[in-house]
Each structure stands twice: as C-alpha cells, then as structure tokens.
Amino acid sequence: MTDDDFRDIALALDGTVEGAHMGHPDFRANNRIFASLRADATTGMVKITPEQQQVFLDEHAQMFRPSPGAWGRGGCTDVVLAKARMAPVRAAMQLAWEAAMAKPRPRTLARSKPRK
C-alpha cells in the first residue's frame, strides 16, 4: 500500500477532509482527526479503541502496531504501509471514522477582538 492508497481510503469516507497537523497530513470528519500520515509517508495512523486495536494486532501483526507512548495505549494504531493490505486498513479506517462521527462536533473558539 502507498500513502496515496491510504489517502484514497480516508477521503472516500463521507465528509472527510484532508488537513495538516504538526507537519503531516491528517484526515478529519466531524471536525475530528481520525487518521493521519507520518511525514515520511511510510506509516499511517488510525484512531481506534484499545479493544479494536488489539483485534487488528492479533489478526494482522505485520501491518499494525500501537503508536508510541500514551497515544498507542489509547488506541492510536500505526499502519506499516509497505506491509498493509487494503481490506484490513479499510476496516480499521471505517471504525476510526465512525468514532469521529459519533462524537459531538467540537465547538470552535470564538476569535477575540483585538484590544484597542
């Protein structure tokens, strides 16, 4: 799988837009990040639950690994693009997208007026 394949899967989900966060592409639905690509374009990330993560790790250990640190313990799951196959990545991405859509849309901060 290439970074473009990963991007295509994300952007095929209804209401998804591509943005950027901390120097790398991210994918948002309902104004929430549910997936991203690392800056080196060799790894993607899907934001799923720890329980869902464990299923993907058990069934597809070559393709998926927990993201480093607390993010990984919280369910953020790296996708090794060189070893990834479309169907499992699409399934993980769908779960991440569904979770983003299920949460209330975050409020945007009102811009404060400059002081005179």
C-alpha positions in Angstrom: 0.0 0.0 0.0 1.2 3.5 -0.7 0.5 6.7 1.1 -1.8 7.6 -1.8 -3.8 4.4 -1.3 -4.1 5.3 2.4 -5.2 8.8 1.5 -7.8 7.4 -1.0 -9.4 5.1 1.6 -9.7 8.0 4.1 -11.1 10.5 1.5 -13.7 8.0 0.3 -15.4 8.2 3.7 -18.3 10.7 3.7 -17.5 14.2 4.9 -13.7 13.6 5.2 -11.4 16.4 4.5 -7.6 16.4 4.4 -5.8 18.9 6.6 -2.4 19.1 8.3 -1.3 18.8 11.9 2.2 19.0 13.3 3.8 18.9 9.9 2.0 15.9 8.4 -1.4 15.2 6.6 -4.4 14.3 8.7 -7.9 13.2 7.8 -10.9 14.7 9.7 -14.6 14.0 9.8 -17.0 15.9 12.0 -14.0 18.3 12.6 -12.1 15.4 14.4 -8.9 13.7 13.3 -9.5 10.0 12.8 -6.4 9.2 10.7 -3.1 10.7 9.6 0.0 10.0 7.5 3.5 10.4 9.0 5.7 13.0 7.4 8.0 10.3 5.9 4.9 8.7 4.1 5.8 5.2 5.2 3.4 4.9 8.1 -0.3 5.9 8.6 -2.3 6.1 11.8 -5.9 5.2 12.6 -7.5 6.3 15.8 -9.5 3.3 17.1 -10.3 2.0 20.6 -7.7 -0.1 22.5 -10.1 -3.1 22.2 -10.3 -2.7 18.4 -6.6 -2.2 18.2 -5.9 -5.5 19.9 -8.1 -7.3 17.3 -6.1 -5.8 14.5 -2.8 -6.5 16.2 -3.8 -10.1 16.8 -5.1 -10.7 13.2 -2.6 -8.5 11.3 0.6 -8.2 13.3 2.7 -7.4 10.3 0.5 -4.4 9.2 -0.5 -2.8 12.5 1.4 -1.7 15.7 0.4 0.6 18.6 1.6 4.2 18.1 4.3 5.1 20.6 3.6 6.0 24.2 0.2 7.1 25.6 -1.2 7.6 22.2 -0.8 3.9 21.4 -2.2 2.8 24.8 -5.3 4.9 24.0 -5.9 3.1 20.7 -3.9 5.1 18.1 -2.6 2.4 15.8 0.2 2.8 13.2 -0.2 1.2 9.8 3.0 0.0 8.2 2.2 0.9 4.6 4.7 -1.4 2.9 3.1 -4.4 4.6 -0.5 -3.2 4.6 -3.4 -4.7 2.6 -6.5 -2.7 1.5 -9.2 -4.7 3.2 -7.9 -4.6 6.8 -6.8 -0.9 6.5 -10.2 0.0 5.1 -11.9 -1.8 8.0 -9.7 0.0 10.6 -10.3 3.3 8.9 -14.0 2.8 8.9 -14.0 2.2 12.7 -11.9 5.3 13.2 -14.3 7.4 11.0 -17.4 6.0 12.8 -15.9 7.0 16.1 -15.2 10.5 14.9 -18.7 10.9 13.5 -20.3 9.6 16.7 -18.8 12.3 18.9 -20.4 15.7 19.2 -18.8 18.2 16.9 -16.2 20.3 18.8 -17.0 23.9 19.3 -14.8 26.4 17.5 -13.3 29.0 19.7 -14.6 32.5 19.1 -12.0 34.9 17.9 -11.4 37.6 20.4 -11.4 41.1 19.2 -8.0 42.9 19.4 -7.6 45.3 22.3 -7.5 49.0 21.4 
